[in-house]
Amino acid sequence: MFSASATMDRLKNRDGSLITIYHQTWAIRLLNERLNQETPVLDYGTLGSVVPLILYNIAALDRASAIAHQKGLIKMLLSTPKQLRDEIGPLLGLIKLVMLAVACVFDTPPVWDCLLSGSVRPNSILRNLVTGGIFCKNGYILEQATVDAILDVYEAVSQLDHLTHADAASIDREIERVLSLKKRDDQSDRIQAMPAPLNKVDRVNACCQFSSLIFWKLLKGRAQIQAGTPATDIKEINLLLEHLMIIDSRYWIQNAPEALTWIVFTGVAASTGEKERELFIQIAGNLLAAVDSDSLVMIRQGWRFCSLLKRLAGFSLPVAISDGA
């Protein structure tokens, strides 16, 4: 009942209604009853009931409650018999996705170790994008200017992805070198001048080109961030959100899931506010869960790209990378 009520609130674009708060209170009460028994009831239903509570807190930008529920869920998972954990693979995938959402929206280190795996390179999602079928499905979705823009970003990330642990001076030098080698000019004015109404293909191209522009603006704005000056607003972030919200879910799933992953994590990396990051994650979450594998390969690739981009932009400190998968 809580999940249904919270979903209706979201669809009607309203804050938590009284009925939703009522169902939320009862959901927490029933969950505590199951956990406070002499032998806690740790089953699919108990674990799964925490997921909508966290998602609701994320949507409400309630950082403290979201993190508290996440910590409780982690304790429950650690106490769950291995046999049950082996049986709830799809739920574990959803739980990992929710934990990633907490990390993205509230800008906290991820609690899922796999996101820190050194086996996934930051350029992996771009490599999959440039080598995937998006260039030839349904008669070339991406126009040549878009392909060129993505290839420029791919080349830059490939040259910079060793800087995850580098000091600031090394990053500054490498970014200056990469920027000096950039050949093509930004296409912001041309993109915004596209005649309306735009069709889905035009909007996908616009999203990819706006993402490319955001990438280069973040690199160019690093010096400003390092000097302690507030980041300059990047107008393309709002334009990107506008286009993303118009393209229907089925189109992304059928034609361009890798592109969506890269676009969303570019937006997350560039957004300085929790609300903007929550909007990007809201758009992507269900879609990526629908098309990604149980191990969430695309999402892990997107996160690694996002982490490097935030580091290059000067938004974050180095993150320890593990050798695990």
URVEN-V969351 format. One record per run of one state. SS is the DSSP state (helix for helix, strand for strand, loop for the rest). FROM is the first residue (numbers start at 0). TO is the last residue. If there is no record, write none. Layout:
# URVEN-V969351
SS&FROM&TO + SS&FROM&TO
This chain:
# URVEN-V969351
loop&0&0 + helix&1&10 + loop&11&16 + helix&17&34 + loop&35&42 + helix&43&58 + loop&59&61 + helix&62&78 + loop&79&80 + helix&81&86 + loop&87&87 + helix&88&105 + loop&106&111 + helix&112&115 + strand&116&116 + loop&117&122 + helix&123&130 + loop&131&131 + helix&132&134 + loop&135&142 + helix&143&159 + loop&160&166 + helix&167&180 + loop&181&186 + helix&187&191 + loop&192&198 + helix&199&219 + loop&220&220 + helix&221&225 + loop&226&233 + helix&234&245 + loop&246&247 + helix&248&254 + loop&255&255 + helix&256&269 + loop&270&272 + helix&273&290 + loop&291&295 + helix&296&312 + loop&313&320 + strand&321&321 + loop&322&324
